[in-house]
Amino acid sequence: MNITFIGAGNMAEAIVAGIIGNEVVTAEEVCVTDISEARLEHFEFGYGIRTSMNNAEAVANADVVVLSVKPQIFPAVWPEIESALKPEALVISIMAGIPSATIAHGQPIRVVRVMPNTPALIGRGAAGIAAGELATEFDLEIACTLLGAVGTAVVVTEEEIDAVTALSGSGPAYVFYLLESMLEAADQMGLKPGISRNLALATVIGAAELMLESGEGAAELRAKVTSKGGTTHAAISTLEERGVKDSVVAALLAAQARSKELANG
Ligand SMILES: NC(=O)c1ccc[n+]([C@@H]2O[C@H](COP(=O)([O-])OP(=O)(O)OC[C@H]3O[C@@H](n4cnc5c(N)ncnc54)[C@H](OP(=O)(O)O)[C@@H]3O)[C@@H](O)[C@H]2O)c1
């Protein structure tokens, strides 16, 4: 299976590293394109894959084309790519905010849309995968296998992609925001930065893994560590009084609304 990535950026690198490292494909099967020679050299020497500065040539033999340029670059690159695609090629787009119907624009092109997130850079990503109108179950399987090499891949409908964008696409930023706040408090309480960073990170990872392994709900796990009159109760009561949960819900809905706006141009 020949796979060509259009745009040799951070996300493309995460996926290339994952699929080659996990032997999903061989290096000979992968090609990336970019406008930067330095980026292409980085991929050539780092992963032993083919590279090109010519998008049309690079997709001519590709069974799968991954659109991994910024969304604003798409209108400029798509005409040259589209005219050079093999008729049976699958197009996988990781570009935020561009609907599959915009990519296919009435042509018989099979498109799968993917919303990844940045922990893919360390093989711990979370991606929503949605079939465009003509994409098959097998196309979804291909996308799940590629994204599964860099974390968790979940199939959703394309209508759900805006919600996925709000939840897991932008999600790492919410966790960083919480960590930022926890570390600011730790500083005010006089803990040394090295110590508080270690403890805060281990706490976030440990809590997520506890929830994963126990299979219990977030509210259930929280109740277990919140005894009335205790320290956790004092903290959670303050968060509740200040409407933090409502704010988080409003934040995700705002992200979903913005994602819809971007998709509608
Ligand atoms: N990063 C995330 O958290 C995240 C999450 C979800 C979705 N995405 C999506 O993933 C896509 C890639 O994101 P990224 O962070 O990897 O972006 P990026 O690092 O900017 O990668 C895009 C690459 O494409 C290159 N490029 C520009 N014009 C090109 C052309 N005509 N032909 C070929 N390559 C060209 C860029 O070069 P220059 O830099 O020299 O312009 C850059 O190296 C975006 O569409 C984004 O919406 C990203």
The ligand as an SDF file (V2000), in Angstrom:
LIG
                    3D

 48 52  0  0  0  0  0  0  0  0999 V2000
   -1.4550   19.8810   15.6040 N   0  0  0  0  0  0  0  0  0  0  0  0
   -2.6400   19.5210   16.0880 C   0  0  0  0  0  0  0  0  0  0  0  0
   -2.9090   19.4680   17.3050 O   0  0  0  0  0  0  0  0  0  0  0  0
   -3.7350   19.1210   15.1620 C   0  0  0  0  0  0  0  0  0  0  0  0
   -4.8850   18.5420   15.6940 C   0  0  0  0  0  0  0  0  0  0  0  0
   -5.8850   18.1890   14.8250 C   0  0  0  0  0  0  0  0  0  0  0  0
   -5.7370   18.4200   13.4610 C   0  0  0  0  0  0  0  0  0  0  0  0
   -4.6060   18.9920   12.9760 N   0  0  0  0  0  0  0  0  0  0  0  0
   -4.5030   19.2270   11.5450 C   0  0  0  0  0  0  0  0  0  0  0  0
   -3.3420   18.6030   11.0400 O   0  0  0  0  0  0  0  0  0  0  0  0
   -2.8710   19.3390    9.9160 C   0  0  0  0  0  0  0  0  0  0  0  0
   -1.3670   19.4920   10.0290 C   0  0  0  0  0  0  0  0  0  0  0  0
   -1.0580   20.1420   11.2480 O   0  0  0  0  0  0  0  0  0  0  0  0
    0.4480   20.3280   11.7010 P   0  0  0  0  0  0  0  0  0  0  0  0
    0.4070   20.8520   13.0810 O   0  0  0  0  0  0  0  0  0  0  0  0
    1.2230   19.0780   11.3910 O   0  0  0  0  0  0  0  0  0  0  0  0
    0.8750   21.4980   10.6710 O   0  0  0  0  0  0  0  0  0  0  0  0
    2.3090   21.9250   10.1500 P   0  0  0  0  0  0  0  0  0  0  0  0
    3.3430   21.4720   11.1160 O   0  0  0  0  0  0  0  0  0  0  0  0
    2.2150   23.3590    9.7440 O   0  0  0  0  0  0  0  0  0  0  0  0
    2.4800   21.0170    8.8190 O   0  0  0  0  0  0  0  0  0  0  0  0
    2.0840   21.3620    7.5400 C   0  0  0  0  0  0  0  0  0  0  0  0
    3.2820   21.2540    6.6050 C   0  0  0  0  0  0  0  0  0  0  0  0
    2.8340   21.4390    5.2750 O   0  0  0  0  0  0  0  0  0  0  0  0
    3.8060   22.2380    4.6130 C   0  0  0  0  0  0  0  0  0  0  0  0
    3.2760   22.8340    3.3930 N   0  0  0  0  0  0  0  0  0  0  0  0
    2.8700   24.1350    3.1900 C   0  0  0  0  0  0  0  0  0  0  0  0
    2.4750   24.2940    1.9000 N   0  0  0  0  0  0  0  0  0  0  0  0
    2.6220   23.0920    1.2900 C   0  0  0  0  0  0  0  0  0  0  0  0
    2.3940   22.6370   -0.0370 C   0  0  0  0  0  0  0  0  0  0  0  0
    1.9390   23.4500   -0.9970 N   0  0  0  0  0  0  0  0  0  0  0  0
    2.6660   21.3260   -0.3190 N   0  0  0  0  0  0  0  0  0  0  0  0
    3.1480   20.5030    0.6230 C   0  0  0  0  0  0  0  0  0  0  0  0
    3.3870   20.8920    1.8990 N   0  0  0  0  0  0  0  0  0  0  0  0
    3.1350   22.1640    2.2310 C   0  0  0  0  0  0  0  0  0  0  0  0
    4.2030   23.2230    5.6640 C   0  0  0  0  0  0  0  0  0  0  0  0
    5.4060   23.9090    5.3250 O   0  0  0  0  0  0  0  0  0  0  0  0
    5.6300   25.4020    5.9380 P   0  0  0  0  0  0  0  0  0  0  0  0
    5.6060   25.2370    7.4330 O   0  0  0  0  0  0  0  0  0  0  0  0
    6.9710   25.7800    5.3830 O   0  0  0  0  0  0  0  0  0  0  0  0
    4.4940   26.2320    5.4240 O   0  0  0  0  0  0  0  0  0  0  0  0
    4.3600   22.3010    6.8790 C   0  0  0  0  0  0  0  0  0  0  0  0
    5.6310   21.6840    6.9130 O   0  0  0  0  0  0  0  0  0  0  0  0
   -3.6160   20.6740    9.9080 C   0  0  0  0  0  0  0  0  0  0  0  0
   -4.5420   20.6790    8.8490 O   0  0  0  0  0  0  0  0  0  0  0  0
   -4.3500   20.7170   11.2250 C   0  0  0  0  0  0  0  0  0  0  0  0
   -5.6190   21.3200   11.0920 O   0  0  0  0  0  0  0  0  0  0  0  0
   -3.5890   19.3340   13.7950 C   0  0  0  0  0  0  0  0  0  0  0  0
  1  2  1  0
  2  3  2  0
  2  4  1  0
  4  5  1  0
  4 48  2  0
  5  6  2  0
  6  7  1  0
  7  8  2  0
  8  9  1  0
  8 48  1  0
  9 10  1  0
  9 46  1  0
 10 11  1  0
 11 12  1  0
 11 44  1  0
 12 13  1  0
 13 14  1  0
 14 15  2  0
 14 16  1  0
 14 17  1  0
 17 18  1  0
 18 19  2  0
 18 20  1  0
 18 21  1  0
 21 22  1  0
 22 23  1  0
 23 24  1  0
 23 42  1  0
 24 25  1  0
 25 26  1  0
 25 36  1  0
 26 27  1  0
 26 35  1  0
 27 28  2  0
 28 29  1  0
 29 30  1  0
 29 35  2  0
 30 31  1  0
 30 32  2  0
 32 33  1  0
 33 34  2  0
 34 35  1  0
 36 37  1  0
 36 42  1  0
 37 38  1  0
 38 39  2  0
 38 40  1  0
 38 41  1  0
 42 43  1  0
 44 45  1  0
 44 46  1  0
 46 47  1  0
M  CHG  2   8   1  16  -1
M  END
$$$$
